[in-house]
C-alpha cells in the first residue's frame, strides 16, 4: 500500500486508513531516515488507538510501553542506539515481539537478524518537496 502525506494535517486521515488496511496486523518494522517521521507516525497511531500515556521516542530506554483502554499494550522500540543484538535479548525482547500486543520497531536495520518474519514493513521517505511517502507491505 502506498500513502502520500502532503502535510502534518493529513496524517490523521492517513493513519486511520492505515489502521483499516492493516486490519489484524499488529507488528511493524519502520524504516526511514532520521527525521522522516517514524515517531510522529507511531504517535498518531497510538492517539487513534486511544493510548492512555504520552507517547515519546524510546531512544534511550529502547522500548516504551503504552496501555490501551482495554488494558492491552502497545510496545514502541527504537533500535537506533543498539550496539549489540545481545542488548535486546537481555531486556526480554522476545516476550514483546511474540506477544499479541501492537509492536512498532524504529531502526530495525540495526538488528536485522532479530526482526521476526511476521513483522510487516513500513517505509517512510521524505520527498524533495518535504512531503512523505509511506509504503506498507502487508504480504
Contact map, one row per residue, 1 for C-alpha under 8 A:
1110000000000000000000000000000000000000000000000000000000000000000000000000000000000000000000000000000000000000000000000000000000000011110
1111000000000000000000000000000000000000000000000000000000000000000000000000000000000000000000000000000000000000000000000000000000001111000
1111100000000100000000000000000000000000000000000000000000000000000000000000000000000000000000000000000000000000000000000000000000001110000
0111110000000000000000000000000000000000000000000000000000000000000000000000000000000000000000000000000000000000000000000000000000111100000
0011111101100100000000000000000000000000000000000000000000000000000000000000000000000000000000000000000000000000000000000000000000111100000
0001111101000000000000000000000000000000000000000000000000000000000000000000000000000000000000000000000000000000000000000000000000110000000
0000111111100000000000000000000000000000000000000000000000000000000000000000000000000000000000000000000000000000000000000000000000110000000
0000111111100000000000000000000000000000000000000000000000000000000000000000000000000000000000000000000000000000000000000000000000000000000
0000001111110000000000000000000000000000000000000000000000000000000000000000000000000000000000000000000000000000000000000000000000000000000
0000111111111100000000000000000000000000000000000000000000000000000000000000000000000000000000000000000000000000000000000000000000000000000
0000101111111110000000000000000000000000100100000000000000000000000000000000000000000000000000000000000000000000000000000000000000000000000
0000000011111111000000000000000000000000000100000000000000000000000000000000000000000000000000000000000000000000000000000000000000000000000
0000000001111111100000000000000000000000000000000000000000000000000000000000000000000000000000000000000000000000000000000000000000000000000
0010100001111111110000000000000000000000000000000000000000000000000000000000000000000000000000000000000000000000000000000000000000000000000
0000000000111111111000000000000000000000100110010000000000000000000000000000000000000000000000000000000000000000000000000000000000000000000
0000000000011111111100000000000000000000000010010000000000000000000000000000000000000000000000000000000000000000000000000000000000000000000
0000000000001111111110000000000000000000000000000000000000000000000000000000000000000000000000000000000000000000000000000000000000000000000
0000000000000111111111000000000000000000000000000000000000000000000000000000000000000000000000000000000000000000000000000000000000000000000
0000000000000011111111100000000000000000000010000000000000000000000000000000000000000000000000000000000000000000000000000000000000000000000
0000000000000001111111100000000000000000000000000000000000000000000000000000000000000000000000000000000000000000000000000000000000000000000
0000000000000000111111100000000000000000000000000000000000000000000000000000000000000000000000000000000000000000000000000000000000000000000
0000000000000000011111111100000000000000000000000000000000000000000000000000000000000000000000000000000000000000000000000000000000000000010
0000000000000000001111111000000000000000000000000000000000000000000000000000000000000000000000000000000000000000000000000000000000000000000
0000000000000000000001111100000000000000000000000000000000000000000000000000000000000000000000000000000000000000000000000000000000000000000
0000000000000000000001111110000000000000000000000000000000000000000000000000000000000000000000000000000000000000000000010000000000000000010
0000000000000000000001011111000000000000000000000000000000000000000000000000000000000000000000000001111000000000000000000000000000000000000
0000000000000000000000001111100000000000000000000000000000000000000000000000000000000000000000001000011100000000000001110000000000000000000
0000000000000000000000000111110000000000000000000000000000000000000000000000000000000000000000000000001110000000000000111100000000000000000
0000000000000000000000000011111000000000000000000000000000000000000000000000000000000000000000000000000111110000001000111100000000000000000
0000000000000000000000000001111100000100000000000000000000000000000000000000000000000000000000000000000111110000000000001111000000000000000
0000000000000000000000000000111110000100000000000000000000000000000000000000000000000000000000000000000001111000000000001111000000000000000
0000000000000000000000000000011111011100000000000000000000000000000000000000000000000000000000000000000000100000000000000011100000000000000
0000000000000000000000000000001111110000000000000000000000000000000000000000000000000000000000000000000000000000000000000001100000000000000
0000000000000000000000000000000111111000000000000000000000000000000000000000000000000000000000000000000000000000000000000000000000000000000
0000000000000000000000000000000011111100000000000000000000000000000000000000000000000000000000000000000000000000000000000000000000000000000
0000000000000000000000000000000111111100000000000000000000000000000000000000000000000000000000000000000000000000000000000001110000010000000
0000000000000000000000000000000101111111100000000000000000000000000000000000000000000000000000000000000000000000000000000001000000000000000
0000000000000000000000000000011100111111110000000000000000000000000000000000000000000000000000000000000001000000000000000001000000000000000
0000000000000000000000000000000000001111111000000000000110000000000000000000000000000000000000000000000001000000000000000000000000000000000
0000000000000000000000000000000000001111111100000000000000000000000000000000000000000000000000000000000000000000000000000000000000000000000
0000000000100010000000000000000000001111111110000000000000000000000000000000000000000000000000000000000000000000000000000000000000000000000
0000000000000000000000000000000000000111111111000000000000000000000000000000000000000000000000000000000100000000000000000000000000000000000
0000000000000000000000000000000000000011111111100000001100000000000000000000000000000000000000000000000000000000000000000000000000000000000
0000000000110010000000000000000000000001111111110000000000000000000000000000000000000000000000000000000000000000000000000000000000000000000
0000000000000011001000000000000000000000111111111000000000000000000000000000000000000000000000000000000000000000000000000000000000000000000
0000000000000000000000000000000000000000011111111110001000000000000000000100000000000000000000000000000000000000000000000000000000000000000
0000000000000000000000000000000000000000001111111110000000000000000000000000000000000000000000000000000000000000000000000000000000000000000
0000000000000011000000000000000000000000000111111110000000000000000000000000000000000000000000000000000000000000000000000000000000000000000
0000000000000000000000000000000000000000000011111110000000000000000100000000000000000000000000000000000000000000000000000000000000000000000
0000000000000000000000000000000000000000000001111111000000000000000110000000000000000000000000000000000000000000000000000000000000000000000
0000000000000000000000000000000000000000000001111111110000000000011110000000000000000000000000000000000000000000000000000000000000000000000
0000000000000000000000000000000000000000000000000111110000000000011110000000000000000000000000000000000000000000000000000000000000000000000
0000000000000000000000000000000000000000000000000011111000000000011000000000000000000000000000000000000000000000000000000000000000000000000
0000000000000000000000000000000000000000000000000011111100000000000000000000000000000000000000000000000000000000000000000000000000000000000
0000000000000000000000000000000000000000001001000000111110000000010000000000000000000000000000000000000000000000000000000000000000000000000
0000000000000000000000000000000000000010001000000000011111000001000000000000000000000000000000000000000000000000000000000000000000000000000
0000000000000000000000000000000000000010000000000000001111100001000000000001010000000000000000000000000000000000000000000000000000000000000
0000000000000000000000000000000000000000000000000000000111111111000000000001110000000000000000000000000000000000000000000000000000000000000
0000000000000000000000000000000000000000000000000000000011111110000000000000111110000000000000000000000000000000000000000000000000000000000
0000000000000000000000000000000000000000000000000000000001111100000000000000000010000000000000000000000000000000000000000000000000000000000
0000000000000000000000000000000000000000000000000000000001111111000000000000000000000000000000000000000000000000000000000000000000000000000
0000000000000000000000000000000000000000000000000000000001111111000000000000111010000000000000000000000000000000000000000000000000000000000
0000000000000000000000000000000000000000000000000000000001101111100000000011110000000000000000000000000000000000000000000000000000000000000
0000000000000000000000000000000000000000000000000000000111001111110000000011100000000000000000000000000000000000000000000000000000000000000
0000000000000000000000000000000000000000000000000000000000000011111000001111000000000000000000000000000000000000000000000000000000000000000
0000000000000000000000000000000000000000000000000011101000000001111100001110000000000000000000000000000000000000000000000000000000000000000
0000000000000000000000000000000000000000000000000011100000000000111111111100000000000000000000000000000000000000000000000000000000000000000
0000000000000000000000000000000000000000000000001111000000000000011111111100000000000000000000000000000000000000000000000000000000000000000
0000000000000000000000000000000000000000000000000111000000000000001111110000000000000000000000000000000000000000000000000000000000000000000
0000000000000000000000000000000000000000000000000000000000000000001111110000000000000000000000000000000000000000000000000000000000000000000
0000000000000000000000000000000000000000000000000000000000000000001111111000000000000000000000000000000000000000000000000000000000000000000
0000000000000000000000000000000000000000000000000000000000000000001111111100000000000000000000000000100000000000000000000000000000000000000
0000000000000000000000000000000000000000000000000000000000000000111100111110000000000000000000000000110000000000000000000000000000000000000
0000000000000000000000000000000000000000000001000000000000000000111100011111000000000000000000000000111100000000000000000000000000000000000
0000000000000000000000000000000000000000000000000000000000000011110000001111100000000000000000010000111100000000000000000000000000000000000
0000000000000000000000000000000000000000000000000000000011000011100000000111110000000000000000000000001111000000000000000000000000000000000
0000000000000000000000000000000000000000000000000000000001100111000000000011111000000000000000000000001111000000000000000000000000000000000
0000000000000000000000000000000000000000000000000000000011100110000000000001111110000000000000000000000011100000000000000000000000000000000
0000000000000000000000000000000000000000000000000000000000100100000000000000111111000000000000000000000011110110000000000000000000000000000
0000000000000000000000000000000000000000000000000000000000100000000000000000011111000000000000000000000001100100000000000000000000000000000
0000000000000000000000000000000000000000000000000000000000110100000000000000011111100000000000000000000000000000000000000000000000000000000
0000000000000000000000000000000000000000000000000000000000000000000000000000001111111010000000000000000000000110000000000000000000000000000
0000000000000000000000000000000000000000000000000000000000000000000000000000000011111010000000000000000000000000000000000000000000000000000
0000000000000000000000000000000000000000000000000000000000000000000000000000000001111111000000000000000000000010000000000000000000000000000
0000000000000000000000000000000000000000000000000000000000000000000000000000000001111111100000000000000000000010010000000000000000000000000
0000000000000000000000000000000000000000000000000000000000000000000000000000000000011111110000000000000000000000000000000000000000000000000
0000000000000000000000000000000000000000000000000000000000000000000000000000000001111111111000000000000000000000000000000000000000000000000
0000000000000000000000000000000000000000000000000000000000000000000000000000000000011111111110000000000000000000000000000000000000000000000
0000000000000000000000000000000000000000000000000000000000000000000000000000000000001111111111000000000000000000000000000000000000000000000
0000000000000000000000000000000000000000000000000000000000000000000000000000000000000111111110000000000000000000000000000000000000000000000
0000000000000000000000000000000000000000000000000000000000000000000000000000000000000011111110000000000000000000000000000000000000000000000
0000000000000000000000000000000000000000000000000000000000000000000000000000000000000001111111110000000000000000000000000000000000000000000
0000000000000000000000000000000000000000000000000000000000000000000000000000000000000001111111111000000000000000000000000000000000000000000
0000000000000000000000000000000000000000000000000000000000000000000000000000000000000000100111111100000000000000000000000000000000000000000
0000000000000000000000000000000000000000000000000000000000000000000000000000000000000000000111111110000000000000000000000000000000000000000
0000000000000000000000000000000000000000000000000000000000000000000000000010000000000000000111111110101000000000000000000000000000000000000
0000000000000000000000000010000000000000000000000000000000000000000000000000000000000000000011111110001000000000000100000000000000000000000
0000000000000000000000000000000000000000000000000000000000000000000000000000000000000000000001111111000000000000000000000000000000000000000
0000000000000000000000000000000000000000000000000000000000000000000000000000000000000000000000111111100000000000000000000000000000000000000
0000000000000000000000000100000000000000000000000000000000000000000000000000000000000000000000000111110000000000000000000000000000000000000
0000000000000000000000000100000000000000000000000000000000000000000000011110000000000000000000010011111000000000000000000000000000000000000
0000000000000000000000000110000000000000000000000000000000000000000000001110000000000000000000000001111100000000000000000000000000000000000
0000000000000000000000000111000000000000000000000000000000000000000000000111100000000000000000011000111110000000000000000000000000000000000
0000000000000000000000000011110000000000010000000000000000000000000000000111100000000000000000000000011111000000000000000000000000000000000
0000000000000000000000000001110000000000000000000000000000000000000000000001111000000000000000000000001111110000000000000000000000000000000
0000000000000000000000000000111000000110000000000000000000000000000000000001111100000000000000000000000111110000000000000000000000000000000
0000000000000000000000000000111100000000000000000000000000000000000000000000011100000000000000000000000011111100000000000000000000000000000
0000000000000000000000000000111000000000000000000000000000000000000000000000001000000000000000000000000011111111001000000000000000000000000
0000000000000000000000000000001000000000000000000000000000000000000000000000000000000000000000000000000000111111000000000000000000000000000
0000000000000000000000000000000000000000000000000000000000000000000000000000001101000000000000000000000000111111000000000000000000000000000
0000000000000000000000000000000000000000000000000000000000000000000000000000001001011000000000000000000000011111111000000000000000000000000
0000000000000000000000000000000000000000000000000000000000000000000000000000000000000000000000000000000000011111111000000000000000000000000
0000000000000000000000000000000000000000000000000000000000000000000000000000000000000000000000000000000000000011111000000000000000000000000
0000000000000000000000000000000000000000000000000000000000000000000000000000000000001000000000000000000000000011111100000000000000000000000
0000000000000000000000000000100000000000000000000000000000000000000000000000000000000000000000000000000000010011111110100000000000000000000
0000000000000000000000000000000000000000000000000000000000000000000000000000000000000000000000001000000000000000011111100000000000000000000
0000000000000000000000000000000000000000000000000000000000000000000000000000000000000000000000000000000000000000001111110000000000000000000
0000000000000000000000000010000000000000000000000000000000000000000000000000000000000000000000000000000000000000000111110000000000000000000
0000000000000000000000000011100000000000000000000000000000000000000000000000000000000000000000000000000000000000001111111000000000000000000
0000000000000000000000001011100000000000000000000000000000000000000000000000000000000000000000000000000000000000000011111100000000000001111
0000000000000000000000000001111000000000000000000000000000000000000000000000000000000000000000000000000000000000000000111110000000000011110
0000000000000000000000000001111000000000000000000000000000000000000000000000000000000000000000000000000000000000000000011111000000000111100
0000000000000000000000000000011100000000000000000000000000000000000000000000000000000000000000000000000000000000000000001111100000001111000
0000000000000000000000000000011110011100000000000000000000000000000000000000000000000000000000000000000000000000000000000111110000011110000
0000000000000000000000000000000110010000000000000000000000000000000000000000000000000000000000000000000000000000000000000011111000011100000
0000000000000000000000000000000000010000000000000000000000000000000000000000000000000000000000000000000000000000000000000001111111111000000
0000000000000000000000000000000000000000000000000000000000000000000000000000000000000000000000000000000000000000000000000000111111111000000
0000000000000000000000000000000000000000000000000000000000000000000000000000000000000000000000000000000000000000000000000000011111100000000
0000000000000000000000000000000000000000000000000000000000000000000000000000000000000000000000000000000000000000000000000000011111100000000
0000000000000000000000000000000000000000000000000000000000000000000000000000000000000000000000000000000000000000000000000000011111110000000
0001111000000000000000000000000000000000000000000000000000000000000000000000000000000000000000000000000000000000000000000000011111111000000
0001111000000000000000000000000000010000000000000000000000000000000000000000000000000000000000000000000000000000000000000001111001111100000
0111100000000000000000000000000000000000000000000000000000000000000000000000000000000000000000000000000000000000000000000011111000111110000
0111100000000000000000000000000000000000000000000000000000000000000000000000000000000000000000000000000000000000000000000111100000011111000
1110000000000000000000000000000000000000000000000000000000000000000000000000000000000000000000000000000000000000000000001111000000001111100
1100000000000000000000000000000000000000000000000000000000000000000000000000000000000000000000000000000000000000000000011110000000000111110
1000000000000000000000000000000000000000000000000000000000000000000000000000000000000000000000000000000000000000000000011100000000000011111
1000000000000000000001001000000000000000000000000000000000000000000000000000000000000000000000000000000000000000000000011000000000000001111
0000000000000000000000000000000000000000000000000000000000000000000000000000000000000000000000000000000000000000000000010000000000000000111
